[in-house]
């Protein structure tokens, strides 16, 4: 049997509603700050949309990217490139054979702003005014194509699409690229840029968005009895994955080991999770088995927990079913309470949070939970960070998406 290499995280990058980079985002999360705010536009009034807030980026691309670059990229690609530059520098810009370097960057919705803007241009000004770069900008693999160009990756560039599980699945695929021997280093993650009147109107119409227009910062309330939907967010999270051997050979700093990948699909409903959480339990169980761990080894879970009335408890019951009595020692965090829901970027950003929780041995808080749901049978980290203690520690990061996609990743201290 061939040796399966360990995969470690050596670089982190992000641009989020909490900050323009990872340190700022992480410190804001530990401080329990919300990135949700009232939108500075007239979309809600002009288009009759029930929601007038979202968790928009803390630092705009135009503040950190040259204008010529911005003009040829959809915002989803801009965010991915910004996060990649930080992650690559954070990893020490590894000297790696381009044919041993891969890229996997996903988006749940893709270049929707480019698509809708081009349609407006076509209707109002005619076909001759549609930008020649429109197709390369709107295609869902555009972010990974720009990331591949940015770092010179030639081992393969991939864009898996699995709705809100996309970012986590991209990281899982990156892990498999290294394990299979196809790459030594992979830049992986997710990105989303869908704060636009159409997606907001569509999510509002489906009654999945919170309508707390008078309190945006308090709107994302995972596990609270008054939760009424998620807050739309935007941004990107990118990690540099590396075989432990490659990282060791170059003396790289290692944040954590990503040791388990678990995937499943519900085959139940296009948008609703299977009520018993069968697929979620299966994904988590497979991730634990892949990592060679048992329930007793898990000390932290970063939950998918979007703040929907039904979904939060399905996941909580699934975690309890998987871990049994061992769940009593688990610190549960629901970081979308602060960042909002980054859709295809969520699983990647939450992987970064999970990795940092282990690296700094600190579980980030969940905010806005003033009245925990009495059916929540787990230990929720509320309002303030919690130490995770000494010794070996492992954590689960869950990501679930429309279409019944379930992804669970296991990270371990090094």
Helices and strands as residue ranges (DSSP letters): E 7-15, H 22-30, E 37-38, H 43-47, E 53-54, G 61-63, H 67-71, H 75-90, G 98-100, E 101-106, H 112-125, G 127-129, H 134-138, H 142-151, E 157-158, G 163-165, H 166-179, E 185-192, H 197-205, G 216-218, E 235-243, H 244-249, E 256-265, H 278-291, G 295-297, E 298-302, H 311-323, G 324-329, E 331-333, H 336-339, G 343-345, H 346-359, E 362-363, E 379-380, E 386-387, E 394-401, E 405-412
